[in-house]
Amino acid sequence: MRSWRVLQDIKNAIVGRDTIAVEIYPKESEVTDTANMYHLWVFADGYGPTVSLIPPEK
């Protein structure tokens, strides 16, 4: 198991603290398991999921 915090720190160092990134797990028929690699997709400023882990303040 890997540490979520390590990946968060890597994301912050590469693309910034205020960016949103997602990790995608493909369907098994599209897996290319040739290296121990991870991919994060980063959203451009102003784009990203419309959900949040922190509820909005009222």
RADAJO-V886261 format. One record per run of one state. SS is the DSSP state (A for helix, B for strand, O for the rest). FROM is the first residue (numbers start at 1). TO is the last residue. If there is no record, write none. Layout:
BEGIN
ss=SS from=FROM to=TO
ss=SS from=FROM to=TO
END
This chain:
BEGIN
ss=O from=1 to=3
ss=A from=4 to=15
ss=O from=16 to=20
ss=B from=21 to=23
ss=O from=24 to=27
ss=A from=28 to=30
ss=O from=31 to=39
ss=B from=40 to=42
ss=O from=43 to=58
END
